[in-house]
Amino acid sequence: MAITISLPDELAEQSIALALRLDLSLEALAVMALEEILDKHRRQSPADLELAQKMKIAQRGIEKYQQALIELSQ
């Protein structure tokens, strides 16, 4: 499946730089990040989370991924 996403310019530039440094495609880097987020989510308590809680978990994962990209590209 192909999905197109829009990234802020700075994040896109840093992501591309990191992907090049790791000799990965940008798609492969994105897949790795999403797999990590999903894995962390799977390890959450099996209790039924409300949608708002699920969205907060996803947002924190995205923010951590963006911060990691920024740190790794520096």
PDB file of N, CA, C, O and CB in Angstrom:
ATOM      1  N   MET A   1       0.848  -1.160   0.000  1.00  0.00           N
ATOM      2  CA  MET A   1       0.000   0.000   0.000  1.00  0.00           C
ATOM      3  C   MET A   1       0.900   1.231   0.000  1.00  0.00           C
ATOM      4  O   MET A   1       1.918   1.256   0.691  1.00  0.00           O
ATOM      5  CB  MET A   1      -0.968  -0.007   1.217  1.00  0.00           C
ATOM      6  N   ALA A   2       0.541   2.223  -0.749  1.00  0.00           N
ATOM      7  CA  ALA A   2       1.287   3.477  -0.797  1.00  0.00           C
ATOM      8  C   ALA A   2       0.462   4.569  -0.139  1.00  0.00           C
ATOM      9  O   ALA A   2      -0.735   4.706  -0.391  1.00  0.00           O
ATOM     10  CB  ALA A   2       1.646   3.862  -2.258  1.00  0.00           C
ATOM     11  N   ILE A   3       1.124   5.337   0.706  1.00  0.00           N
ATOM     12  CA  ILE A   3       0.470   6.449   1.393  1.00  0.00           C
ATOM     13  C   ILE A   3       1.358   7.674   1.229  1.00  0.00           C
ATOM     14  O   ILE A   3       2.579   7.583   1.362  1.00  0.00           O
ATOM     15  CB  ILE A   3       0.216   6.125   2.914  1.00  0.00           C
ATOM     16  N   THR A   4       0.759   8.795   0.945  1.00  0.00           N
ATOM     17  CA  THR A   4       1.495  10.047   0.828  1.00  0.00           C
ATOM     18  C   THR A   4       1.229  10.868   2.079  1.00  0.00           C
ATOM     19  O   THR A   4       0.086  11.024   2.508  1.00  0.00           O
ATOM     20  CB  THR A   4       1.088  10.832  -0.461  1.00  0.00           C
ATOM     21  N   ILE A   5       2.314  11.395   2.663  1.00  0.00           N
ATOM     22  CA  ILE A   5       2.157  12.243   3.843  1.00  0.00           C
ATOM     23  C   ILE A   5       2.877  13.565   3.603  1.00  0.00           C
ATOM     24  O   ILE A   5       3.807  13.643   2.800  1.00  0.00           O
ATOM     25  CB  ILE A   5       2.707  11.537   5.119  1.00  0.00           C
ATOM     26  N   SER A   6       2.445  14.578   4.291  1.00  0.00           N
ATOM     27  CA  SER A   6       3.095  15.885   4.234  1.00  0.00           C
ATOM     28  C   SER A   6       3.866  16.079   5.529  1.00  0.00           C
ATOM     29  O   SER A   6       3.348  15.842   6.620  1.00  0.00           O
ATOM     30  CB  SER A   6       2.055  17.038   4.016  1.00  0.00           C
ATOM     31  N   LEU A   7       5.112  16.513   5.390  1.00  0.00           N
ATOM     32  CA  LEU A   7       5.953  16.771   6.551  1.00  0.00           C
ATOM     33  C   LEU A   7       6.398  18.225   6.529  1.00  0.00           C
ATOM     34  O   LEU A   7       6.546  18.813   5.458  1.00  0.00           O
ATOM     35  CB  LEU A   7       7.177  15.819   6.577  1.00  0.00           C
ATOM     36  N   PRO A   8       6.611  18.803   7.692  1.00  0.00           N
ATOM     37  CA  PRO A   8       7.229  20.128   7.711  1.00  0.00           C
ATOM     38  C   PRO A   8       8.598  20.046   7.025  1.00  0.00           C
ATOM     39  O   PRO A   8       9.272  19.019   7.106  1.00  0.00           O
ATOM     40  CB  PRO A   8       7.367  20.663   9.179  1.00  0.00           C
ATOM     41  N   ASP A   9       9.003  21.114   6.360  1.00  0.00           N
ATOM     42  CA  ASP A   9      10.254  21.100   5.595  1.00  0.00           C
ATOM     43  C   ASP A   9      11.445  20.630   6.421  1.00  0.00           C
ATOM     44  O   ASP A   9      12.233  19.801   5.967  1.00  0.00           O
ATOM     45  CB  ASP A   9      10.537  22.480   5.046  1.00  0.00           C
ATOM     46  N   GLU A  10      11.576  21.162   7.636  1.00  0.00           N
ATOM     47  CA  GLU A  10      12.724  20.805   8.477  1.00  0.00           C
ATOM     48  C   GLU A  10      12.733  19.308   8.791  1.00  0.00           C
ATOM     49  O   GLU A  10      13.781  18.665   8.725  1.00  0.00           O
ATOM     50  CB  GLU A  10      12.703  21.617   9.784  1.00  0.00           C
ATOM     51  N   LEU A  11      11.583  18.764   9.126  1.00  0.00           N
ATOM     52  CA  LEU A  11      11.497  17.338   9.431  1.00  0.00           C
ATOM     53  C   LEU A  11      11.795  16.504   8.188  1.00  0.00           C
ATOM     54  O   LEU A  11      12.473  15.480   8.274  1.00  0.00           O
ATOM     55  CB  LEU A  11      10.107  16.989   9.986  1.00  0.00           C
ATOM     56  N   ALA A  12      11.298  16.934   7.051  1.00  0.00           N
ATOM     57  CA  ALA A  12      11.556  16.205   5.806  1.00  0.00           C
ATOM     58  C   ALA A  12      13.047  16.205   5.483  1.00  0.00           C
ATOM     59  O   ALA A  12      13.603  15.167   5.122  1.00  0.00           O
ATOM     60  CB  ALA A  12      10.760  16.823   4.641  1.00  0.00           C
ATOM     61  N   GLU A  13      13.693  17.356   5.609  1.00  0.00           N
ATOM     62  CA  GLU A  13      15.128  17.452   5.324  1.00  0.00           C
ATOM     63  C   GLU A  13      15.931  16.569   6.272  1.00  0.00           C
ATOM     64  O   GLU A  13      16.843  15.863   5.843  1.00  0.00           O
ATOM     65  CB  GLU A  13      15.602  18.909   5.432  1.00  0.00           C
ATOM     66  N   GLN A  14      15.599  16.607   7.546  1.00  0.00           N
ATOM     67  CA  GLN A  14      16.321  15.802   8.527  1.00  0.00           C
ATOM     68  C   GLN A  14      16.076  14.316   8.304  1.00  0.00           C
ATOM     69  O   GLN A  14      16.989  13.507   8.468  1.00  0.00           O
ATOM     70  CB  GLN A  14      15.910  16.195   9.944  1.00  0.00           C
ATOM     71  N   SER A  15      14.866  13.954   7.937  1.00  0.00           N
ATOM     72  CA  SER A  15      14.539  12.553   7.673  1.00  0.00           C
ATOM     73  C   SER A  15      15.309  12.037   6.469  1.00  0.00           C
ATOM     74  O   SER A  15      15.843  10.928   6.490  1.00  0.00           O
ATOM     75  CB  SER A  15      13.033  12.385   7.445  1.00  0.00           C
ATOM     76  N   ILE A  16      15.364  12.841   5.430  1.00  0.00           N
ATOM     77  CA  ILE A  16      16.103  12.446   4.225  1.00  0.00           C
ATOM     78  C   ILE A  16      17.582  12.299   4.545  1.00  0.00           C
ATOM     79  O   ILE A  16      18.218  11.337   4.114  1.00  0.00           O
ATOM     80  CB  ILE A  16      15.900  13.479   3.091  1.00  0.00           C
ATOM     81  N   ALA A  17      18.139  13.253   5.304  1.00  0.00           N
ATOM     82  CA  ALA A  17      19.556  13.181   5.669  1.00  0.00           C
ATOM     83  C   ALA A  17      19.846  11.924   6.485  1.00  0.00           C
ATOM     84  O   ALA A  17      20.851  11.251   6.257  1.00  0.00           O
ATOM     85  CB  ALA A  17      19.971  14.431   6.462  1.00  0.00           C
ATOM     86  N   LEU A  18      18.976  11.611   7.424  1.00  0.00           N
ATOM     87  CA  LEU A  18      19.168  10.412   8.243  1.00  0.00           C
ATOM     88  C   LEU A  18      19.058   9.149   7.396  1.00  0.00           C
ATOM     89  O   LEU A  18      19.866   8.231   7.538  1.00  0.00           O
ATOM     90  CB  LEU A  18      18.142  10.372   9.384  1.00  0.00           C
ATOM     91  N   ALA A  19      18.077   9.101   6.530  1.00  0.00           N
ATOM     92  CA  ALA A  19      17.903   7.931   5.663  1.00  0.00           C
ATOM     93  C   ALA A  19      19.138   7.722   4.796  1.00  0.00           C
ATOM     94  O   ALA A  19      19.592   6.591   4.626  1.00  0.00           O
ATOM     95  CB  ALA A  19      16.651   8.092   4.776  1.00  0.00           C
ATOM     96  N   LEU A  20      19.684   8.803   4.248  1.00  0.00           N
ATOM     97  CA  LEU A  20      20.895   8.690   3.429  1.00  0.00           C
ATOM     98  C   LEU A  20      22.074   8.202   4.259  1.00  0.00           C
ATOM     99  O   LEU A  20      22.847   7.351   3.817  1.00  0.00           O
ATOM    100  CB  LEU A  20      21.233  10.039   2.781  1.00  0.00           C
ATOM    101  N   ARG A  21      22.206   8.748   5.464  1.00  0.00           N
ATOM    102  CA  ARG A  21      23.321   8.352   6.328  1.00  0.00           C
ATOM    103  C   ARG A  21      23.226   6.880   6.723  1.00  0.00           C
ATOM    104  O   ARG A  21      24.246   6.206   6.863  1.00  0.00           O
ATOM    105  CB  ARG A  21      23.355   9.228   7.585  1.00  0.00           C
ATOM    106  N   LEU A  22      22.004   6.382   6.901  1.00  0.00           N
ATOM    107  CA  LEU A  22      21.796   4.978   7.274  1.00  0.00           C
ATOM    108  C   LEU A  22      21.686   4.063   6.056  1.00  0.00           C
ATOM    109  O   LEU A  22      21.491   2.855   6.193  1.00  0.00           O
ATOM    110  CB  LEU A  22      20.543   4.848   8.124  1.00  0.00           C
ATOM    111  N   ASP A  23      21.813   4.649   4.862  1.00  0.00           N
ATOM    112  CA  ASP A  23      21.696   3.908   3.604  1.00  0.00           C
ATOM    113  C   ASP A  23      20.342   3.205   3.508  1.00  0.00           C
ATOM    114  O   ASP A  23      20.256   2.033   3.143  1.00  0.00           O
ATOM    115  CB  ASP A  23      22.835   2.881   3.478  1.00  0.00           C
ATOM    116  N   LEU A  24      19.294   3.945   3.844  1.00  0.00           N
ATOM    117  CA  LEU A  24      17.921   3.448   3.772  1.00  0.00           C
ATOM    118  C   LEU A  24      17.105   4.382   2.895  1.00  0.00           C
ATOM    119  O   LEU A  24      17.464   5.543   2.701  1.00  0.00           O
ATOM    120  CB  LEU A  24      17.290   3.328   5.188  1.00  0.00           C
ATOM    121  N   SER A  25      16.022   3.871   2.378  1.00  0.00           N
ATOM    122  CA  SER A  25      15.079   4.758   1.702  1.00  0.00           C
ATOM    123  C   SER A  25      14.269   5.474   2.774  1.00  0.00           C
ATOM    124  O   SER A  25      14.172   5.013   3.911  1.00  0.00           O
ATOM    125  CB  SER A  25      14.144   3.967   0.713  1.00  0.00           C
ATOM    126  N   LEU A  26      13.697   6.592   2.399  1.00  0.00           N
ATOM    127  CA  LEU A  26      12.845   7.319   3.334  1.00  0.00           C
ATOM    128  C   LEU A  26      11.657   6.459   3.739  1.00  0.00           C
ATOM    129  O   LEU A  26      11.199   6.516   4.880  1.00  0.00           O
ATOM    130  CB  LEU A  26      12.364   8.642   2.716  1.00  0.00           C
ATOM    131  N   GLU A  27      11.163   5.663   2.798  1.00  0.00           N
ATOM    132  CA  GLU A  27      10.045   4.770   3.095  1.00  0.00           C
ATOM    133  C   GLU A  27      10.441   3.728   4.143  1.00  0.00           C
ATOM    134  O   GLU A  27       9.672   3.442   5.061  1.00  0.00           O
ATOM    135  CB  GLU A  27       9.560   4.074   1.813  1.00  0.00           C
ATOM    136  N   ALA A  28      11.647   3.162   4.000  1.00  0.00           N
ATOM    137  CA  ALA A  28      12.109   2.159   4.964  1.00  0.00           C
ATOM    138  C   ALA A  28      12.260   2.774   6.352  1.00  0.00           C
ATOM    139  O   ALA A  28      11.914   2.149   7.355  1.00  0.00           O
ATOM    140  CB  ALA A  28      13.447   1.545   4.506  1.00  0.00           C
ATOM    141  N   LEU A  29      12.775   3.994   6.407  1.00  0.00           N
ATOM    142  CA  LEU A  29      12.923   4.679   7.688  1.00  0.00           C
ATOM    143  C   LEU A  29      11.559   4.922   8.328  1.00  0.00           C
ATOM    144  O   LEU A  29      11.396   4.729   9.533  1.00  0.00           O
ATOM    145  CB  LEU A  29      13.671   6.011   7.504  1.00  0.00           C
ATOM    146  N   ALA A  30      10.590   5.339   7.538  1.00  0.00           N
ATOM    147  CA  ALA A  30       9.238   5.575   8.055  1.00  0.00           C
ATOM    148  C   ALA A  30       8.611   4.279   8.556  1.00  0.00           C
ATOM    149  O   ALA A  30       7.952   4.265   9.595  1.00  0.00           O
ATOM    150  CB  ALA A  30       8.349   6.204   6.971  1.00  0.00           C
ATOM    151  N   VAL A  31       8.816   3.195   7.817  1.00  0.00           N
ATOM    152  CA  VAL A  31       8.272   1.895   8.230  1.00  0.00           C
ATOM    153  C   VAL A  31       8.878   1.475   9.563  1.00  0.00           C
ATOM    154  O   VAL A  31       8.169   0.988  10.444  1.00  0.00           O
ATOM    155  CB  VAL A  31       8.545   0.816   7.151  1.00  0.00           C
ATOM    156  N   MET A  32      10.196   1.663   9.714  1.00  0.00           N
ATOM    157  CA  MET A  32      10.854   1.305  10.971  1.00  0.00           C
ATOM    158  C   MET A  32      10.259   2.094  12.137  1.00  0.00           C
ATOM    159  O   MET A  32       9.997   1.533  13.201  1.00  0.00           O
ATOM    160  CB  MET A  32      12.371   1.557  10.877  1.00  0.00           C
ATOM    161  N   ALA A  33      10.050   3.377  11.938  1.00  0.00           N
ATOM    162  CA  ALA A  33       9.494   4.221  13.000  1.00  0.00           C
ATOM    163  C   ALA A  33       8.071   3.802  13.347  1.00  0.00           C
ATOM    164  O   ALA A  33       7.710   3.722  14.521  1.00  0.00           O
ATOM    165  CB  ALA A  33       9.517   5.696  12.579  1.00  0.00           C
ATOM    166  N   LEU A  34       7.270   3.536  12.329  1.00  0.00           N
ATOM    167  CA  LEU A  34       5.890   3.118  12.586  1.00  0.00           C
ATOM    168  C   LEU A  34       5.836   1.762  13.272  1.00  0.00           C
ATOM    169  O   LEU A  34       5.001   1.546  14.150  1.00  0.00           O
ATOM    170  CB  LEU A  34       5.100   3.070  11.284  1.00  0.00           C
ATOM    171  N   GLU A  35       6.718   0.845  12.879  1.00  0.00           N
ATOM    172  CA  GLU A  35       6.752  -0.463  13.541  1.00  0.00           C
ATOM    173  C   GLU A  35       7.084  -0.304  15.016  1.00  0.00           C
ATOM    174  O   GLU A  35       6.507  -0.984  15.865  1.00  0.00           O
ATOM    175  CB  GLU A  35       7.777  -1.391  12.864  1.00  0.00           C
ATOM    176  N   GLU A  36       8.015   0.594  15.320  1.00  0.00           N
ATOM    177  CA  GLU A  36       8.390   0.836  16.717  1.00  0.00           C
ATOM    178  C   GLU A  36       7.211   1.397  17.508  1.00  0.00           C
ATOM    179  O   GLU A  36       6.951   0.967  18.632  1.00  0.00           O
ATOM    180  CB  GLU A  36       9.586   1.802  16.795  1.00  0.00           C
ATOM    181  N   ILE A  37       6.505   2.348  16.925  1.00  0.00           N
ATOM    182  CA  ILE A  37       5.336   2.929  17.593  1.00  0.00           C
ATOM    183  C   ILE A  37       4.271   1.865  17.827  1.00  0.00           C
ATOM    184  O   ILE A  37       3.699   1.781  18.914  1.00  0.00           O
ATOM    185  CB  ILE A  37       4.754   4.090  16.760  1.00  0.00           C
ATOM    186  N   LEU A  38       4.006   1.050  16.803  1.00  0.00           N
ATOM    187  CA  LEU A  38       2.996  -0.003  16.942  1.00  0.00           C
ATOM    188  C   LEU A  38       3.407  -1.045  17.974  1.00  0.00           C
ATOM    189  O   LEU A  38       2.570  -1.537  18.730  1.00  0.00           O
ATOM    190  CB  LEU A  38       2.748  -0.679  15.598  1.00  0.00           C
ATOM    191  N   ASP A  39       4.698  -1.384  18.008  1.00  0.00           N
ATOM    192  CA  ASP A  39       5.186  -2.353  18.986  1.00  0.00           C
ATOM    193  C   ASP A  39       4.988  -1.824  20.406  1.00  0.00           C
ATOM    194  O   ASP A  39       4.547  -2.558  21.290  1.00  0.00           O
ATOM    195  CB  ASP A  39       6.673  -2.674  18.735  1.00  0.00           C
ATOM    196  N   LYS A  40       5.312  -0.562  20.618  1.00  0.00           N
ATOM    197  CA  LYS A  40       5.106   0.036  21.942  1.00  0.00           C
ATOM    198  C   LYS A  40       3.624   0.041  22.302  1.00  0.00           C
ATOM    199  O   LYS A  40       3.259  -0.196  23.453  1.00  0.00           O
ATOM    200  CB  LYS A  40       5.668   1.473  21.985  1.00  0.00           C
ATOM    201  N   HIS A  41       2.781   0.309  21.324  1.00  0.00           N
ATOM    202  CA  HIS A  41       1.336   0.317  21.578  1.00  0.00           C
ATOM    203  C   HIS A  41       0.839  -1.081  21.935  1.00  0.00           C
ATOM    204  O   HIS A  41      -0.008  -1.232  22.816  1.00  0.00           O
ATOM    205  CB  HIS A  41       0.576   0.850  20.349  1.00  0.00           C
ATOM    206  N   ARG A  42       1.359  -2.103  21.258  1.00  0.00           N
ATOM    207  CA  ARG A  42       0.945  -3.489  21.546  1.00  0.00           C
ATOM    208  C   ARG A  42       1.307  -3.894  22.968  1.00  0.00           C
ATOM    209  O   ARG A  42       0.616  -4.708  23.581  1.00  0.00           O
ATOM    210  CB  ARG A  42       1.594  -4.462  20.549  1.00  0.00           C
ATOM    211  N   ARG A  43       2.385  -3.330  23.492  1.00  0.00           N
ATOM    212  CA  ARG A  43       2.823  -3.676  24.842  1.00  0.00           C
ATOM    213  C   ARG A  43       2.026  -2.946  25.914  1.00  0.00           C
ATOM    214  O   ARG A  43       2.221  -3.191  27.105  1.00  0.00           O
ATOM    215  CB  ARG A  43       4.294  -3.367  25.004  1.00  0.00           C
ATOM    216  N   GLN A  44       1.134  -2.055  25.506  1.00  0.00           N
ATOM    217  CA  GLN A  44       0.286  -1.351  26.465  1.00  0.00           C
ATOM    218  C   GLN A  44      -0.651  -2.350  27.138  1.00  0.00           C
ATOM    219  O   GLN A  44      -0.861  -3.459  26.647  1.00  0.00           O
ATOM    220  CB  GLN A  44      -0.524  -0.219  25.768  1.00  0.00           C
ATOM    221  N   SER A  45      -1.198  -1.937  28.252  1.00  0.00           N
ATOM    222  CA  SER A  45      -2.170  -2.752  28.966  1.00  0.00           C
ATOM    223  C   SER A  45      -3.309  -3.133  28.031  1.00  0.00           C
ATOM    224  O   SER A  45      -3.746  -2.315  27.221  1.00  0.00           O
ATOM    225  CB  SER A  45      -2.708  -2.005  30.202  1.00  0.00           C
ATOM    226  N   PRO A  46      -3.790  -4.357  28.135  1.00  0.00           N
ATOM    227  CA  PRO A  46      -4.885  -4.765  27.253  1.00  0.00           C
ATOM    228  C   PRO A  46      -6.221  -4.111  27.601  1.00  0.00           C
ATOM    229  O   PRO A  46      -7.230  -4.350  26.937  1.00  0.00           O
ATOM    230  CB  PRO A  46      -5.039  -6.258  27.298  1.00  0.00           C
ATOM    231  N   ALA A  47      -6.217  -3.288  28.642  1.00  0.00           N
ATOM    232  CA  ALA A  47      -7.462  -2.597  29.008  1.00  0.00           C
ATOM    233  C   ALA A  47      -7.954  -1.781  27.826  1.00  0.00           C
ATOM    234  O   ALA A  47      -7.161  -1.249  27.050  1.00  0.00           O
ATOM    235  CB  ALA A  47      -7.254  -1.684  30.249  1.00  0.00           C
ATOM    236  N   ASP A  48      -9.227  -1.691  27.702  1.00  0.00           N
ATOM    237  CA  ASP A  48      -9.829  -0.952  26.593  1.00  0.00           C
ATOM    238  C   ASP A  48      -9.610   0.541  26.784  1.00  0.00           C
ATOM    239  O   ASP A  48     -10.191   1.156  27.679  1.00  0.00           O
ATOM    240  CB  ASP A  48     -11.337  -1.266  26.478  1.00  0.00           C
ATOM    241  N   LEU A  49      -8.761   1.118  25.929  1.00  0.00           N
ATOM    242  CA  LEU A  49      -8.479   2.543  26.019  1.00  0.00           C
ATOM    243  C   LEU A  49      -9.510   3.329  25.220  1.00  0.00           C
ATOM    244  O   LEU A  49      -9.958   2.893  24.159  1.00  0.00           O
ATOM    245  CB  LEU A  49      -7.057   2.850  25.517  1.00  0.00           C
ATOM    246  N   GLU A  50      -9.867   4.459  25.728  1.00  0.00           N
ATOM    247  CA  GLU A  50     -10.777   5.326  25.004  1.00  0.00           C
ATOM    248  C   GLU A  50     -10.032   5.946  23.827  1.00  0.00           C
ATOM    249  O   GLU A  50      -8.803   6.006  23.825  1.00  0.00           O
ATOM    250  CB  GLU A  50     -11.364   6.423  25.934  1.00  0.00           C
ATOM    251  N   LEU A  51     -10.769   6.399  22.843  1.00  0.00           N
ATOM    252  CA  LEU A  51     -10.173   6.973  21.640  1.00  0.00           C
ATOM    253  C   LEU A  51      -9.218   8.113  21.970  1.00  0.00           C
ATOM    254  O   LEU A  51      -8.148   8.209  21.369  1.00  0.00           O
ATOM    255  CB  LEU A  51     -11.261   7.467  20.702  1.00  0.00           C
ATOM    256  N   ALA A  52      -9.578   8.966  22.899  1.00  0.00           N
ATOM    257  CA  ALA A  52      -8.709  10.092  23.256  1.00  0.00           C
ATOM    258  C   ALA A  52      -7.373   9.597  23.788  1.00  0.00           C
ATOM    259  O   ALA A  52      -6.330  10.171  23.475  1.00  0.00           O
ATOM    260  CB  ALA A  52      -9.390  10.991  24.299  1.00  0.00           C
ATOM    261  N   GLN A  53      -7.394   8.538  24.587  1.00  0.00           N
ATOM    262  CA  GLN A  53      -6.158   7.972  25.113  1.00  0.00           C
ATOM    263  C   GLN A  53      -5.320   7.388  23.986  1.00  0.00           C
ATOM    264  O   GLN A  53      -4.100   7.549  23.967  1.00  0.00           O
ATOM    265  CB  GLN A  53      -6.460   6.897  26.166  1.00  0.00           C
ATOM    266  N   LYS A  54      -5.968   6.712  23.051  1.00  0.00           N
ATOM    267  CA  LYS A  54      -5.253   6.135  21.913  1.00  0.00           C
ATOM    268  C   LYS A  54      -4.599   7.230  21.079  1.00  0.00           C
ATOM    269  O   LYS A  54      -3.465   7.074  20.626  1.00  0.00           O
ATOM    270  CB  LYS A  54      -6.207   5.302  21.042  1.00  0.00           C
ATOM    271  N   MET A  55      -5.299   8.319  20.878  1.00  0.00           N
ATOM    272  CA  MET A  55      -4.750   9.421  20.095  1.00  0.00           C
ATOM    273  C   MET A  55      -3.552  10.049  20.808  1.00  0.00           C
ATOM    274  O   MET A  55      -2.571  10.418  20.163  1.00  0.00           O
ATOM    275  CB  MET A  55      -5.829  10.481  19.832  1.00  0.00           C
ATOM    276  N   LYS A  56      -3.627  10.172  22.126  1.00  0.00           N
ATOM    277  CA  LYS A  56      -2.504  10.721  22.883  1.00  0.00           C
ATOM    278  C   LYS A  56      -1.284   9.821  22.765  1.00  0.00           C
ATOM    279  O   LYS A  56      -0.166  10.314  22.618  1.00  0.00           O
ATOM    280  CB  LYS A  56      -2.885  10.906  24.356  1.00  0.00           C
ATOM    281  N   ILE A  57      -1.483   8.515  22.829  1.00  0.00           N
ATOM    282  CA  ILE A  57      -0.379   7.564  22.690  1.00  0.00           C
ATOM    283  C   ILE A  57       0.261   7.708  21.316  1.00  0.00           C
ATOM    284  O   ILE A  57       1.486   7.760  21.201  1.00  0.00           O
ATOM    285  CB  ILE A  57      -0.872   6.113  22.906  1.00  0.00           C
ATOM    286  N   ALA A  58      -0.557   7.773  20.284  1.00  0.00           N
ATOM    287  CA  ALA A  58      -0.041   7.923  18.922  1.00  0.00           C
ATOM    288  C   ALA A  58       0.705   9.246  18.770  1.00  0.00           C
ATOM    289  O   ALA A  58       1.770   9.285  18.153  1.00  0.00           O
ATOM    290  CB  ALA A  58      -1.188   7.839  17.898  1.00  0.00           C
ATOM    291  N   GLN A  59       0.168  10.320  19.320  1.00  0.00           N
ATOM    292  CA  GLN A  59       0.815  11.626  19.208  1.00  0.00           C
ATOM    293  C   GLN A  59       2.160  11.631  19.920  1.00  0.00           C
ATOM    294  O   GLN A  59       3.130  12.181  19.399  1.00  0.00           O
ATOM    295  CB  GLN A  59      -0.087  12.722  19.781  1.00  0.00           C
ATOM    296  N   ARG A  60       2.235  11.028  21.099  1.00  0.00           N
ATOM    297  CA  ARG A  60       3.516  10.953  21.815  1.00  0.00           C
ATOM    298  C   ARG A  60       4.533  10.167  21.004  1.00  0.00           C
ATOM    299  O   ARG A  60       5.703  10.543  20.940  1.00  0.00           O
ATOM    300  CB  ARG A  60       3.331  10.306  23.204  1.00  0.00           C
ATOM    301  N   GLY A  61       4.094   9.080  20.386  1.00  0.00           N
ATOM    302  CA  GLY A  61       4.995   8.290  19.552  1.00  0.00           C
ATOM    303  C   GLY A  61       5.517   9.087  18.375  1.00  0.00           C
ATOM    304  O   GLY A  61       6.702   9.013  18.050  1.00  0.00           O
ATOM    305  N   ILE A  62       4.655   9.840  17.741  1.00  0.00           N
ATOM    306  CA  ILE A  62       5.064  10.668  16.606  1.00  0.00           C
ATOM    307  C   ILE A  62       6.048  11.739  17.067  1.00  0.00           C
ATOM    308  O   ILE A  62       7.052  11.986  16.399  1.00  0.00           O
ATOM    309  CB  ILE A  62       3.834  11.321  15.931  1.00  0.00           C
ATOM    310  N   GLU A  63       5.769  12.374  18.200  1.00  0.00           N
ATOM    311  CA  GLU A  63       6.669  13.404  18.716  1.00  0.00           C
ATOM    312  C   GLU A  63       8.034  12.817  19.064  1.00  0.00           C
ATOM    313  O   GLU A  63       9.058  13.439  18.782  1.00  0.00           O
ATOM    314  CB  GLU A  63       6.057  14.077  19.948  1.00  0.00           C
ATOM    315  N   LYS A  64       8.064  11.636  19.669  1.00  0.00           N
ATOM    316  CA  LYS A  64       9.338  10.990  19.991  1.00  0.00           C
ATOM    317  C   LYS A  64      10.095  10.637  18.719  1.00  0.00           C
ATOM    318  O   LYS A  64      11.314  10.802  18.661  1.00  0.00           O
ATOM    319  CB  LYS A  64       9.107   9.728  20.838  1.00  0.00           C
ATOM    320  N   TYR A  65       9.396  10.154  17.703  1.00  0.00           N
ATOM    321  CA  TYR A  65      10.013   9.831  16.421  1.00  0.00           C
ATOM    322  C   TYR A  65      10.602  11.089  15.791  1.00  0.00           C
ATOM    323  O   TYR A  65      11.734  11.060  15.308  1.00  0.00           O
ATOM    324  CB  TYR A  65       8.986   9.181  15.470  1.00  0.00           C
ATOM    325  N   GLN A  66       9.857  12.192  15.788  1.00  0.00           N
ATOM    326  CA  GLN A  66      10.356  13.432  15.218  1.00  0.00           C
ATOM    327  C   GLN A  66      11.580  13.923  15.982  1.00  0.00           C
ATOM    328  O   GLN A  66      12.556  14.359  15.371  1.00  0.00           O
ATOM    329  CB  GLN A  66       9.262  14.500  15.222  1.00  0.00           C
ATOM    330  N   GLN A  67      11.541  13.859  17.296  1.00  0.00           N
ATOM    331  CA  GLN A  67      12.676  14.297  18.103  1.00  0.00           C
ATOM    332  C   GLN A  67      13.893  13.420  17.848  1.00  0.00           C
ATOM    333  O   GLN A  67      15.012  13.925  17.768  1.00  0.00           O
ATOM    334  CB  GLN A  67      12.316  14.281  19.590  1.00  0.00           C
ATOM    335  N   ALA A  68      13.690  12.121  17.721  1.00  0.00           N
ATOM    336  CA  ALA A  68      14.804  11.212  17.433  1.00  0.00           C
ATOM    337  C   ALA A  68      15.416  11.532  16.081  1.00  0.00           C
ATOM    338  O   ALA A  68      16.639  11.505  15.939  1.00  0.00           O
ATOM    339  CB  ALA A  68      14.337   9.749  17.468  1.00  0.00           C
ATOM    340  N   LEU A  69      14.604  11.829  15.101  1.00  0.00           N
ATOM    341  CA  LEU A  69      15.124  12.200  13.785  1.00  0.00           C
ATOM    342  C   LEU A  69      15.950  13.472  13.869  1.00  0.00           C
ATOM    343  O   LEU A  69      17.013  13.568  13.255  1.00  0.00           O
ATOM    344  CB  LEU A  69      13.980  12.382  12.784  1.00  0.00           C
ATOM    345  N   ILE A  70      15.468  14.444  14.624  1.00  0.00           N
ATOM    346  CA  ILE A  70      16.197  15.701  14.781  1.00  0.00           C
ATOM    347  C   ILE A  70      17.542  15.443  15.446  1.00  0.00           C
ATOM    348  O   ILE A  70      18.565  15.955  14.991  1.00  0.00           O
ATOM    349  CB  ILE A  70      15.374  16.713  15.603  1.00  0.00           C
ATOM    350  N   GLU A  71      17.551  14.662  16.510  1.00  0.00           N
ATOM    351  CA  GLU A  71      18.790  14.375  17.228  1.00  0.00           C
ATOM    352  C   GLU A  71      19.768  13.582  16.374  1.00  0.00           C
ATOM    353  O   GLU A  71      20.967  13.860  16.385  1.00  0.00           O
ATOM    354  CB  GLU A  71      18.490  13.615  18.507  1.00  0.00           C
ATOM    355  N   LEU A  72      19.276  12.609  15.642  1.00  0.00           N
ATOM    356  CA  LEU A  72      20.156  11.788  14.818  1.00  0.00           C
ATOM    357  C   LEU A  72      20.713  12.542  13.622  1.00  0.00           C
ATOM    358  O   LEU A  72      21.797  12.213  13.139  1.00  0.00           O
ATOM    359  CB  LEU A  72      19.420  10.568  14.344  1.00  0.00           C
ATOM    360  N   SER A  73      20.008  13.529  13.143  1.00  0.00           N
ATOM    361  CA  SER A  73      20.475  14.256  11.965  1.00  0.00           C
ATOM    362  C   SER A  73      21.495  15.332  12.320  1.00  0.00           C
ATOM    363  O   SER A  73      22.127  15.904  11.431  1.00  0.00           O
ATOM    364  CB  SER A  73      19.300  14.885  11.243  1.00  0.00           C
ATOM    365  N   GLN A  74      21.660  15.610  13.601  1.00  0.00           N
ATOM    366  CA  GLN A  74      22.608  16.659  14.009  1.00  0.00           C
ATOM    367  C   GLN A  74      24.001  16.112  14.149  1.00  0.00           C
ATOM    368  O   GLN A  74      24.924  16.854  14.485  1.00  0.00           O
ATOM    369  CB  GLN A  74      22.177  17.295  15.320  1.00  0.00           C
TER     370      GLN A  74
END
